[in-house]
Amino acid sequence: MVLVDSQIRDEIKSGNLRIENFDEACVQPATYDLRIGPLIYSPSAPEPDKPIDISRNGGAHRIPAYGLAVLTTYETLYFPSDMVGRFGLKSGFARKGLFASTGPQVDPGYEGKLFVSVLNLTPAACVVTYKDTFLSIEFHKLDKRPDKTYAGPHQGRKDISPEIIEDLVRFEGLNLSQMQNEFSELSHHINEWGNLAVKFENFLKEMNKQTSAITALTQKIGEIMRGPKEAELAETRRVSLQQAMKEILDLFRKERKLFYSDIAEALHLDYQTIIKACGRLEKKGLIEGDMYEAKKPRKKNLS
């Protein structure tokens, strides 16, 4: 049988059900609203291994996005052996995206505060306030008293002990809030890498353009440096060695000093023929010197 408001008051007055820090305003038609106590455990706290007292910390606590907090009740409950309690998170907290993960039943004979693990399932932080109502509990009257009442490890507990933290919080490694931060940071780096890849691709395109421009410029400079002389030299004549010697000697009579390039440009002869012809003329004593300088003209058979 679920107790209604008048029955809850009667049980309190008779002392069969005891609620320390009882408040008449928290009695609802068929439930009692439990309030947030001063002690909260939060992995995001400066000292995550220790509970924090929000009554000394401005009376509020901020549960980060996807973060966790273990809340205690402001009230201390003393259940008789012929009564059980069923509790759950108030709808207002559920609408904020909070989820209570602790079991919903209080066994007959339990004495102490309730400890509730609350998870923020939203991407926004949620603030909980000291003495704000957050749980609704029903009281069920039993037709018969059980042979054995509650005698578990939480009996008589009024603060958050290491054992309670271990039982309620079994996260290893990163919590959800930290995981979100890590993924957000990773996403940021991926975006940066993507932007860098685009910039690098543009850089390569620009380098290809510059390389093509430099190649074209180099070819143009080569053409300018080669000039018309090379084009002319490319059209060499085929003559006999004797004819080449005669033409070269005639050229020396006009120009006293000549290089191979001067002879090639003037007579359109290939260098191989010019070198052989000049060698013969030098042996015959008709020209001499590194640059080839013609001797004084004299009659001599070229054969």
C-alpha positions in Angstrom: 0.0 0.0 0.0 1.4 3.4 -1.0 1.0 6.1 1.7 -0.8 9.3 0.9 0.0 12.7 2.4 -2.1 12.3 5.5 -0.7 8.8 6.2 2.9 10.1 5.7 2.2 12.7 8.4 0.7 10.2 10.7 3.7 7.9 10.4 6.0 10.8 11.1 4.0 11.9 14.1 3.9 8.3 15.6 7.7 8.0 15.1 7.3 4.8 13.1 8.8 6.6 10.1 11.5 9.1 10.9 12.8 11.8 8.6 15.6 14.0 10.0 15.2 17.6 8.6 11.6 16.9 7.8 9.8 19.8 6.1 6.0 19.8 5.8 6.3 21.7 2.5 8.0 18.7 0.9 4.9 16.4 1.5 3.2 15.8 -1.8 -0.2 13.9 -2.4 1.5 10.5 -2.4 5.2 11.2 -2.1 7.8 13.2 -0.2 10.3 15.5 -2.0 13.9 14.9 -0.9 16.4 17.8 -1.1 20.0 18.1 -2.2 22.4 17.9 0.8 25.6 19.7 1.3 28.0 17.0 0.2 28.6 16.3 -3.5 31.2 14.1 -5.2 32.3 15.3 -8.6 35.2 14.0 -10.8 35.5 17.6 -12.2 36.2 19.1 -8.8 39.6 20.5 -8.0 40.2 17.5 -5.7 38.3 14.8 -7.4 39.0 12.2 -4.7 37.3 14.2 -2.1 33.6 15.3 -1.7 32.9 19.0 -1.8 30.6 20.9 0.6 28.4 23.1 -1.7 26.8 24.8 1.4 30.2 26.5 1.8 30.7 27.0 -2.0 28.0 29.4 -2.8 25.3 26.8 -2.4 25.5 25.5 -6.0 27.5 23.1 -8.1 28.0 23.0 -11.9 27.8 19.6 -13.5 29.7 19.9 -16.8 28.4 18.7 -20.1 28.3 14.9 -20.1 29.7 15.1 -16.5 28.9 13.1 -13.4 28.0 14.0 -9.8 27.0 12.0 -6.8 24.4 13.9 -4.7 23.4 13.2 -1.1 20.0 13.9 0.4 19.6 16.7 2.9 17.2 14.4 4.8 18.3 11.4 6.8 15.8 8.5 6.6 14.9 5.9 9.3 12.7 3.2 7.8 10.7 0.8 10.0 10.8 -2.9 9.3 7.3 -2.9 7.8 8.0 -0.2 5.1 9.9 0.2 1.9 10.6 3.2 -0.2 10.6 3.8 -4.0 12.3 6.9 -5.3 13.2 8.6 -8.6 14.5 11.8 -10.0 12.0 14.6 -10.2 10.6 15.4 -13.6 12.1 18.9 -13.6 15.6 17.5 -13.3 14.9 14.8 -16.0 13.8 17.6 -18.4 17.2 19.2 -17.9 18.8 16.1 -19.3 19.9 14.6 -15.9 19.8 10.8 -15.4 19.8 9.1 -12.0 21.6 5.8 -12.2 21.2 4.5 -8.6 18.8 1.7 -7.7 15.3 3.0 -6.8 14.4 1.0 -3.7 15.0 1.6 0.0 14.8 -1.6 2.0 13.0 -2.1 5.3 15.1 -1.0 8.3 17.4 1.3 6.3 18.9 4.2 8.2 20.9 7.0 6.6 21.0 9.4 3.7 20.4 8.4 0.1 23.3 8.7 -2.4 22.3 9.2 -6.0 24.7 9.2 -9.0 23.5 11.8 -11.5 24.7 12.0 -15.1 24.3 15.0 -17.3 23.4 13.7 -20.8 23.4 17.1 -22.5 26.1 19.2 -24.2 25.4 22.1 -21.8 26.4 22.4 -18.1 23.7 22.0 -15.5 23.7 23.7 -12.1 22.3 22.0 -9.0 21.5 24.0 -5.8 21.8 23.2 -2.2 18.4 22.2 -0.6 16.8 22.1 -4.0 14.2 19.2 -4.3 15.5 16.6 -6.7 14.0 13.2 -5.6 10.5 12.0 -5.0 10.1 9.0 -2.7 7.0 6.8 -2.1 6.5 5.0 1.1 5.0 1.5 0.8 3.4 -0.1 3.9 4.0 -3.9 4.1 1.3 -6.3 5.1 3.9 -8.4 7.0 7.2 -7.6 8.5 10.2 -9.4 6.8 12.3 -11.8 8.8 15.4 -9.8 8.0 15.9 -6.0 7.5 18.6 -4.1 5.7 22.1 -4.6 7.1 24.2 -3.6 4.1 27.4 -1.5 3.9 25.5 1.8 3.6 23.6 1.4 6.8 23.9 4.5 9.0 25.8 6.4 6.3 25.5 10.2 6.3 28.5 11.2 4.3 30.2 10.2 1.0 32.7 7.6 2.0 35.4 6.1 -0.3 33.3 2.9 -0.4 30.2 4.7 -1.7 32.3 6.5 -4.3 33.7 3.2 -5.5 30.3 1.6 -5.7 28.6 4.5 -7.4 31.4 5.7 -9.7 33.1 3.0 -11.7 34.6 5.1 -14.5 38.1 4.2 -15.7 40.1 6.6 -17.9 38.3 9.6 -19.3 34.8 10.5 -18.2 32.2 11.6 -20.8 33.0 15.3 -20.3 36.7 14.7 -20.8 35.9 12.5 -23.8 33.9 15.3 -25.3 36.7 17.7 -24.8 39.2 15.3 -26.4 36.9 14.8 -29.4 36.3 18.5 -29.7 40.1 19.1 -29.7 40.6 16.3 -32.2 37.9 17.8 -34.4 39.6 21.1 -34.2 43.0 19.6 -35.2 41.4 17.7 -38.1 39.9 21.0 -39.3 43.3 22.6 -39.0 44.9 19.7 -40.8 42.3 20.0 -43.6 42.9 23.7 -44.0 46.7 23.0 -44.0 46.2 20.3 -46.7 44.3 22.8 -48.9 47.0 25.4 -48.3 49.7 22.9 -49.2 47.8 21.8 -52.4 47.5 25.5 -53.4 51.2 25.9 -52.6 52.1 22.9 -54.9 49.9 24.3 -57.7 51.7 27.7 -57.4 55.1 26.0 -57.4 54.1 24.1 -60.6 53.1 27.4 -62.2 56.4 29.0 -61.1 58.4 25.9 -62.3 56.6 26.1 -65.7 57.3 29.8 -65.9 61.0 29.3 -65.0 61.3 26.5 -67.6 59.8 28.7 -70.3 62.0 31.6 -69.3 65.1 29.4 -69.4 64.2 28.2 -72.9 63.7 31.8 -74.0 67.0 32.9 -72.6 68.7 30.0 -74.3 67.2 31.0 -77.6 68.3 34.6 -77.1 71.8 33.5 -76.2 72.1 31.2 -79.1 70.9 33.9 -81.4 71.0 33.8 -85.2 74.6 32.6 -85.3 73.8 29.1 -84.1 70.9 29.0 -86.6 73.3 29.9 -89.3 75.9 27.4 -88.1 73.3 24.7 -88.2 73.3 25.1 -92.0 76.8 23.9 -92.7 78.2 23.2 -96.1 79.8 20.0 -97.2 83.1 20.7 -99.0 86.3 18.8 -99.5 89.2 19.3 -97.3 91.2 20.9 -100.1 88.4 23.4 -100.8 88.0 24.1 -97.1 91.8 24.8 -96.8 91.6 27.2 -99.8 88.6 29.1 -98.4 90.1 29.3 -95.0 93.4 30.6 -96.4 91.5 33.2 -98.4 89.7 34.2 -95.3 93.0 34.7 -93.4 94.2 37.0 -96.2 91.3 39.3 -95.2 91.4 38.8 -91.5 94.8 38.2 -89.9 93.5 36.6 -86.7 90.6 34.2 -86.6 89.0 31.8 -84.2 87.3 28.5 -85.2 84.0 30.2 -84.5 84.8 33.1 -86.8 85.7 30.6 -89.6 82.5 28.6 -89.0 80.3 31.7 -89.0 82.0 33.2 -92.2 82.2 30.0 -94.3 79.4 27.9 -92.8 81.7 24.9 -92.4 81.4 22.3 -89.7 84.0 22.4 -86.9 85.5 19.0 -87.7 86.4 20.1 -91.2 87.6 23.5 -89.9 89.9 21.8 -87.4 91.4 19.4 -89.9 91.9 22.2 -92.5 93.6 24.5 -90.0 95.9 21.7 -88.9 97.0 21.1 -92.4 97.6 24.8 -93.0 99.5 25.1 -89.8 101.8 22.2 -90.8 102.4 23.9 -94.1 103.4 27.0 -92.2 100.7 29.1 -93.8 99.0 30.0 -90.4 100.3 29.9 -86.8 99.5 30.7 -83.1 96.8 29.7 -80.6 94.3 32.0 -82.3 95.7 31.3 -85.7 97.4 34.2 -87.4 98.2 34.0 -91.1 101.8 34.4 -92.1 102.8 36.8 -94.8 101.3 35.5 -98.0 103.5 33.4 -100.1 103.0 31.1 -102.9 102.9 27.5 -102.0 101.3 24.4 -103.4 98.4 23.4 -101.1 98.4 19.8 -102.2 
